[in-house]
Amino acid sequence: MGKTTKTLAALAAVAIASLGLTGCAAGEAAPEAAGETLETLVLDYANWNPLSLVIKDQGWLEAELEAEGIAVEWVFSESSAKSNENLNAGATQIGSSAGAAAFVARANGADIQTFGVFSQPNWASLVVAEGSDIDSVDDLAGKKIAAASGTDPYFFLLQALDEAGIDLSEVEVVNLAHADGQKALEAGEVDVWAGLDPLTANSEQTAGSTIIYSNPTFASWGVLNTTPAFIAEHADVLEVVLAAYEKARAWIGENPDEAVSILAENAGFAPEIASVVLLERTNIDVSIIPGATQRAVLETILPVLVADGKVKSEESALEALDTLYDDSIAKLVG
């Protein structure tokens, strides 16, 4: 595939070695046969991944890949959990998620690797409805909390409770998709919502909801994931995708108002809400190369995940730390 084909041979041996360490989890789609031609690239886009929205809007991947005979198909992800589910089932080949969600998925047997970074977001927070008398994490014992299991807001909640010395058994966690969690909070069906932007910003503006706790150090970064098999077979395509992400990063910096409009239109929010999310709560000026910086966050939350039984074992979590990141393609781009 054009000049990017040169990348494939150089990366194949490394990626195949990574594949040999992990294997496919039970029930996963089998990887593509060696040498199989890629006809369609299926990747996700999400409102919490503004770079994906810009790439989709501008049609850069279509222009680059369709000239090489590869169609591009976009799939919407409403959460990290859904993104990883689609990737694990073979419904997508590239997914975006929170770093912690990818880590937990790999620790629990999913055939997933992180090959890029798209943002350092302050996207998760604990939110209460207008008029609530809850004003800190210390007040959460005995409360009903909405959180989408397997997502950064859920892991944010675990860390916040641990920091406050509140055991998970002392609260009632209701597993709801992000949008449903927002609705439940505003309807008075839960006391607290582990919210995700841009939904949180929307709830603040339209329903008077209040953030009672925010801590950007708990965020596990926004990352791009694929499978070891896809890295081995289609590193050249992944290089094109990462180059588009770098292009989007620069484009947003040069066109912030238009980027806000794209987010607002996709999320269905007012521009002022999208502006808060994109320009105030999302740092996109980050290195696309995954590695030690992201790993440090996961090392911090690993004991919490183990203690609460969110990973199979401490051993599987430690192995996932050592095998989650493949930086070989990002180093060619970043």
Secondary structure as the mmCIF struct_conf table of DSSP 4:
data_model
#
loop_
_struct_conf.conf_type_id
_struct_conf.id
_struct_conf.beg_label_comp_id
_struct_conf.beg_label_asym_id
_struct_conf.beg_label_seq_id
_struct_conf.end_label_comp_id
_struct_conf.end_label_asym_id
_struct_conf.end_label_seq_id
HELX_RH_3T_P HELX_RH_3T_P1 GLY A 2 THR A 5
HELX_RH_AL_P HELX_RH_AL_P1 LYS A 6 THR A 22
HELX_LH_PP_P HELX_LH_PP_P1 CYS A 24 ALA A 25
TURN_TY1_P TURN_TY1_P1 ALA A 26 GLY A 27
HELX_LH_PP_P HELX_LH_PP_P2 GLU A 28 ALA A 33
TURN_TY1_P TURN_TY1_P2 ALA A 34 GLY A 35
HELX_LH_PP_P HELX_LH_PP_P3 GLU A 36 LEU A 38
STRN STRN1 THR A 40 TYR A 45
STRN STRN2 ALA A 46 ALA A 46
TURN_TY1_P TURN_TY1_P3 ASN A 47 TRP A 48
STRN STRN3 ASN A 49 ASN A 49
HELX_RH_AL_P HELX_RH_AL_P2 PRO A 50 GLN A 58
TURN_TY1_P TURN_TY1_P4 GLY A 59 GLY A 59
HELX_RH_AL_P HELX_RH_AL_P3 TRP A 60 LEU A 65
HELX_RH_3T_P HELX_RH_3T_P2 GLU A 66 GLU A 68
TURN_TY1_P TURN_TY1_P5 GLY A 69 GLY A 69
STRN STRN4 ALA A 71 PHE A 76
BEND BEND1 GLU A 78 SER A 79
HELX_RH_AL_P HELX_RH_AL_P4 SER A 80 ALA A 89
TURN_TY1_P TURN_TY1_P6 GLY A 90 GLY A 90
BEND BEND2 ALA A 91 ALA A 91
BEND BEND3 GLN A 93 GLN A 93
STRN STRN5 ILE A 94 ILE A 94
STRN STRN6 GLY A 95 ALA A 98
HELX_RH_AL_P HELX_RH_AL_P5 GLY A 99 ALA A 107
TURN_TY1_P TURN_TY1_P7 ASN A 108 GLY A 109
STRN STRN7 GLN A 113 PRO A 121
STRN STRN8 ALA A 124 VAL A 128
TURN_TY1_P TURN_TY1_P8 GLU A 130 GLY A 131
BEND BEND4 ASP A 133 ASP A 133
BEND BEND5 SER A 136 SER A 136
HELX_RH_3T_P HELX_RH_3T_P3 VAL A 137 ASP A 139
TURN_TY1_P TURN_TY1_P9 ALA A 141 GLY A 142
STRN STRN9 LYS A 144 ALA A 147
TURN_TY1_P TURN_TY1_P10 SER A 149 GLY A 150
BEND BEND6 THR A 151 THR A 151
HELX_RH_AL_P HELX_RH_AL_P6 ASP A 152 ALA A 164
TURN_TY1_P TURN_TY1_P11 GLY A 165 GLY A 165
HELX_RH_3T_P HELX_RH_3T_P4 LEU A 168 GLU A 170
BEND BEND7 VAL A 171 VAL A 171
STRN STRN10 GLU A 172 ASN A 175
HELX_RH_AL_P HELX_RH_AL_P7 HIS A 178 GLU A 186
TURN_TY1_P TURN_TY1_P12 ALA A 187 GLY A 188
BEND BEND8 GLU A 189 GLU A 189
BEND BEND9 ASP A 191 ASP A 191
STRN STRN11 VAL A 192 LEU A 196
TURN_TY1_P TURN_TY1_P13 ASP A 197 PRO A 198
HELX_RH_AL_P HELX_RH_AL_P8 LEU A 199 ALA A 207
STRN STRN12 THR A 210 TYR A 213
HELX_RH_3T_P HELX_RH_3T_P5 PRO A 216 PHE A 218
STRN STRN13 GLY A 222 THR A 226
HELX_RH_AL_P HELX_RH_AL_P9 PRO A 228 GLU A 254
HELX_RH_AL_P HELX_RH_AL_P10 PRO A 256 ALA A 267
TURN_TY1_P TURN_TY1_P14 GLY A 268 GLY A 268
HELX_RH_AL_P HELX_RH_AL_P11 PRO A 271 SER A 275
HELX_RH_PI_P HELX_RH_PI_P1 VAL A 276 GLU A 280
BEND BEND10 ARG A 281 ARG A 281
STRN STRN14 THR A 282 ASN A 283
BEND BEND11 VAL A 286 VAL A 286
BEND BEND12 ILE A 288 ILE A 288
BEND BEND13 GLY A 291 GLY A 291
HELX_RH_AL_P HELX_RH_AL_P12 ALA A 292 ALA A 307
TURN_TY1_P TURN_TY1_P15 ASP A 308 GLY A 309
BEND BEND14 VAL A 311 LYS A 312
HELX_RH_AL_P HELX_RH_AL_P13 GLU A 314 THR A 323
BEND BEND15 LEU A 324 LEU A 324
STRN STRN15 TYR A 325 TYR A 325
TURN_TY1_P TURN_TY1_P16 SER A 328 ILE A 329
HELX_RH_AL_P HELX_RH_AL_P14 ALA A 330 VAL A 333
#
